[in-house]
Amino acid sequence: MPKMVSEMSPIEVRRLRHPGSGRNVTFAAGGVSGLLLQITPSGARSWILRTLIRGKRRSIGLGGYPDVTLAQARERAREVKDKVWRNIDPVAEKMAARAALLTARRKTMTFADAFDRYCEAKLSELGSDADRVRWRSSIQRYALPQIGDMPVGDLAVQDILKVLEPVWIEKTETASRVRARIEAILSWATVAGHRAGDNPARWAGNLKELLPAPSKVATSGNQPAVALSDAPAWFEALRQRQGTGARALEFAVMCASRSGEVRGALWDEVDLNKALWTISAARMKMDREHRVPLSGDAVALLQALPRLQDNPLVFPAARGGQLSDMTLSATMKRMHEADIAAGGAGWLDPQNKRPSVPHGVRSTFRDWAAEQTDYPGELAEIALAHKIGSAVEAAYRRGDMLEKRRKMMTDWAAFLGGNVNGR
């Protein structure tokens, strides 16, 4: 039989101390055979029950002292012993409960969590940093606001439609890419054990029956642009607006750059003394370094910007990260609404009569170069970082067209500033 010890009182337990050297020590508390108070050299205390479970000696933790009092420790020890008497292994029972909890947590993984995990596992397979940025930003912009907080195992077709339907007609190509990316994320979640059943983002035999085919609704042509005749007035209205988003849009327009290039712009890329902005190949759509000669107005804009300590971004968001594409789009949307509220017609594309968008202003620049200047078309294409003929590309790489482009961008800034001829 186990050796019986006298029951300690709460005061006696409180007075117990580690001898000061050696490993952990234990003291029999009495009242329940095998109940011990363990004390580490640092003074930390915890309750342990040593008992036989199916012929094997086991040590079972009952909690820390003083959070678990002497009386509570004895009660817990009796409960464990009762389970052992009923041939229940309390250690195995605890491990099973913990496994069940982990399983439940896995099943409640949100779509946002699955998105992050998928990116960690698979995003490196994409070709370039620019591709990875576009992949992430499309999900962050269109999917996360709608389904980011939903358990990934609960997502159904109707939830995917909430993401796609608002943009399926107007931005068919983008929406199609978002659908495919959601499908990939949900496929990962299924294989990883976080959901079961059909993939609600699958196209064939699924969303295909609910949405019109992309080939039937995709629109052709440029994105809605500011009318060339409206550009100076529109640009003046933009300059009147406050905020980092407005300054980023202003800079993008003066440089004829893409939104993503500007939102990801780093101070290390900018040489104000040389009035030059050099964008790395990793951040360019064409995967090739792109140099942007800065007009005097563009340099002045940058010089007036505040610089946040330990933040490399030229146009950081309020929380320090990169601005979203929605920020620039929202700026143009508010400008359109403000013009209508003031009695105007808003800032519409002259061809399709749709409200202009940030990317469309690049078309405004191209129209200006073609209709109001004598600059070669190839020069404007270089400024837009488009792929052009090999002979001009070779000249561009030698750099002998940079100063010609500088003059063109200075004239463009002058046109936006109200000089109608821009020269």
N, C-alpha and C positions, 0 to 999 in steps of 0.2 A: 504493500500500500504506500501511496505517496506520503512523505513526511509531513505531518501537520504542524503549522506554525501559528503562533498567536496572532490575532487580528491587530493590525496597526490602526491607530486613530488618525484622523485628518491632520492633527498637530504633528504627530510623529512623522507622517509622510512629508509634511512641509519642511521638517527639520533635516531630512536626509540630504547628504552632500556627497559629491564625488571625492575620493581620497586625494585627488590632485595629480596623480600620475597613472600611466597605463591606459588601457582601453576602456570601453564602456563597462559600467558595473550595474548589477541588478540587485534589487532587494525584494524579498518575498513580502507581499502586502497582507497575506492571510485572508481568511474569509472564503476564498475559492482556491482550491489547490492549483498551483501553476501560475497564479496571478503575480506578475512582477512589475516593479517600477524600474525602468532603465534610465540611467543618468550617463550622459556623455561627458568627456573631459571639459567641454565648453559649458556644461551646466544644463543643457537641454534635457527635458524629461518626457518620457512617453510610457504608456502602459503596454505590456506584452503578456499574452497568455501562452504558456508552453503546455502542450497536451499531445496525446497520441491520437492520430487520425488514421484508421485502418492499418494500424501497426507501425506507422511512421511518426517520429517525433516532429512536430511542427511548431513554429513560433508565429503567432497571429497578432498583428498590431491592433490595438483597441483605441488608439487616439492619444493625443498629447496632453500632458498635465501642465497647467491647471485647468485647461479648457474642459477636459474630462475629469470630473472629480473622482475621489476614491469610491464613493457610493455608486457613481455611474459606471466606473470601471468594473466593479464587482457584478453589477447587473448585466453588463455586456458579456463578461466572462461566463456567467451562468447561461446566457442565451446561446453562446457558442457551444458550451458543453452539452446543452440540451439538444442542439442540432447533431452533434457528434453521436450522442446516445441514440438518436433516431436514424443514424447511418447517413447523415447528410454531411458532405464535405464543405465546410464554410469557406475554405480557400477557393475551391473550384466554383462555388456559388458566386463568390465575389468577382472572380475572373469572368464568369459568364455574364454577370450584370454589366461589367465594364465593357465587354465586347458588344453587348446589346446597345449600350449607350453610344459607342463609336459608330455602330451601324446606323443608328437613328440619326446621328449627326451627319453621316455621309449622305443619307437620303434627304436631308434638309439643306444640302448645299444649294446656294442660290446661283442663278445664271451668271451674275457678276463674278462669283467665286470660280465657277467653271471656266469662264472667259479668261481669268487670270491664270488658272492652272493650265489651260490649253496653250496659252501664249508661252508659258515657261517650257512646256514640253515640245511644242511643234513650230513656233513662229520662226525659229532659227532656220527652218528649211526654205523660207522665202529668199529670193535672190539678193535683195539689197536693203539697206537701212530705210531707204525711201519707201520701198514696198511694205516693210513692216510697219512703218508709221501710218501709211494709208490704211492698212489692214486694221490696225488698232482703232484709229480715229473713226472709221466707219461704224464699228460696233459701239464705240463710246457715244457717238452722236445719235444714231438711230435706234439701236437696240436697248442699251442700258436704261435710258429714261422710261421705257415702256415695260421691260421685263427683268431688269437687273436685280430687283429685290425678290423676285418670285423663286420658289424652290425649283431647281432644275428638273426634278422628277415630276412636277405637276404641270409643266408646260404642255399646252395642247395647240391644235391648229389655230383656234381662235386667237390665242395669244400671239402667235407669229403674224397673223393677219393684222393685228393692232400695230405691229412694227412696219409692215410692208405697205398696207393700203394707202396711207397718207402720201407716200412718195412714189407709188408704183407707176402712175401715169406721167407725172412731171419729171421724175428722175429714174426712168426705167432701168438704165444701165447700172446706176448706183444701187438701186433697190435689189436688182438681180444678184449683185455681188454680196450685198448684205445677207440675202437669203442663203446663198451658198456658204457663207462664213458661219452663220448661225447653225446650219446643218452640220458643218464640220465640228463645231463646239459640242453640239448635242450628241454627235456620234462618239466623240471622245468620252463624254459623260456616261454614255451607255456602256461602253467597253470598260470604263473604270469603275462601274458598279454604282453610279450615282443616280441612274434612272433605268427604266425598263420600257419595253414596248416600241412601237413604231416611232420614227423620227418625224415630228410634226412640221419640220422645215423642209422635208423632202419635196421635190418638184413633181416627178413622174407619179401619176396615180394619186396625187395628194393635192398640193397647192395648184397644180396645173388645172384642176377642175374648178377652182374658185377664182383664179386671177387670169386676166387676159394674157396671151402669149407675149413676151417681150418684143418679138419681131413685129407684132401687130400694133403696138402702142408706142414704141420708141420714136422719139422725135429726132429729126435731123437738124443740122445747122449749129450755129454758135449759141452759147447761152445768152440770155437777155442782156443787152449792153445799153449803156447810156448813149443817147443820141449825140452825135458829134456836135451839133449846134447847141446842145444843152450842157455839154461837158464843163465849160468854164463856170456856169452858174451852179451846177451840181457840185463842183469841186469847192467853190466858195462856201456853199452850205455845209459841206463836209468839214471844212476848216473851222467853222463856227461851233462844231460839236466838241464836247469834252470827253476825256477817257482814253485809255490805252488802246481800246479797239478802234476808235476813230483815227488815232495817230498811226496805228498799224495799217489801216486801210489807206490812209493818205500816202504813206510811204510806198505801199504796194502799187498804188496807181502811178506815182511819179516814176517808179522803177519798172513799170509794166511787168511786175513779177506775180507769180502764183501765190495764193494765200498761204499755203504750207511753207513755202520758202521764207516768207516774211515772219510768220508766226514762230518758226524755228530759228530765226536769225540770232547769231551770237555776236557779242562784242568783239570777240577774237577774230571774227571774219571781216570786220570793218576797219579800214585805214582812213581815218578822217583827214590826215595830212595829204594823202594821195587822192582823196575823194573816190575811194574804190571799195566795193563790197564783193568779196570772193566767197562763193558758195561751194562747198565741197561736193564732189561727185556723189557721195553717199546720200546727200539731201536733194539731189536733182532727179527729176522724172526721167531724163535721158542718161542718167548715171555718168555724167561728165561734168567736170568742174565748170562753173559759170561765173564770169566776171561781170559785175554791173558797175558802170561808171556813174557816179552820183552827181546830180546837178547841185548847184549852190543851194537851192531850196531844200533838197533832200538832206544835204549836210547840215543845214541850219536846223532842220527838224530833229536830227539825231543829237546835235549838240544841246538842244533844249530838253532832251529827255532826262529824267532822273535815272541814276544807276543804283540798283539795289545791291547791297553788300553780299558777296558770295553767291550772286545770281548771274549767270553768264548770258541770260536772254536779253535781247534788246527790248522786246515787248512782252514782259512777263504778265501773267494773269494776276488777279488780286491775291491769290494764295501762293504765288511764287512760281507755279508751273507754266506750261505753255498755254497760250490762248487757244480756245477751240475755234474751229472753222465757223461755228454758229455765231461767234461773237462778231465777226466781220459781216456776216450775212444779216444779223440782227441790226447792225448799224445802218446798213443800206435800207432795210425794211422800215426802220423808224424814220429815216430821211424821206422815204416815199410817202409814208403816212403823214408826216409833218407838212410836206408840200401840199398834199390834198387838203389837210385841215386849214391851210393858209389860203385856199382858194385855187390852187394850181391843179394840174392834171396828174401830178406825181412824176416820177422818173421812169418812163417807159421805153422799152426797146421800140424803135420806129418801125420794125418789120412785123414782129409778132404781138406787139402791144402788151407784153408782159413786163412786170416790174424788173428793173435791172438788178443784176447780182454781181458780187465781187469779180468772179472770173470773167464775166462779160465785158468789164472795163478794158481788159486786154484787147478785145475786139475793137473797142473805141480807139485805142492807141493805134491799132493796125489800120483802121479807116483813116485816121488823121495822117499817118505817114504816107498812105497811098493817094489821098485826095487833096491834101493841102501842103505837101512838101515834094521836093525832088529827090529825096533820099531813096536809094535802091531798095527794092522789096526785100532783098536778101539781108540788108542791114537791119530792117525791122524784125525779120524772122530770127536773126541772131539775138536781138534784144529780148525777144519772147522766149528764147532758149528752145526753139523748134529745130527739128532735124532738117538740114538743108543740103545743097549740093556739095560734093566732095571738094571742089576747087575752092569754094568760099570757106569751107570748114578748115582747109589747110591754112588759108590766110588768117582766119580767126585764131588758130592755135599759135601762129607766129606773133599775134598781138598787134599787127599793123592796122587793124580796124577798130581798136579800142577807142582811140581819140576821135575817130569819125562817129562812133556811137555816143561818145561823150557829148559831142556837139548836138547830135540828134536828141538825146535825153534832156539837154539844157533847153532846146527849142520846145520840146514837149511840155516841160515844166512851165515855160513862159506862156504857152498856149493855155494850159490849165489855169494859169494865174490871170488870164484876161487879155493877153496879147493874141488877138484872133489869128494873126498870121503865124505866130509862134516862132518868128525868126527875126 
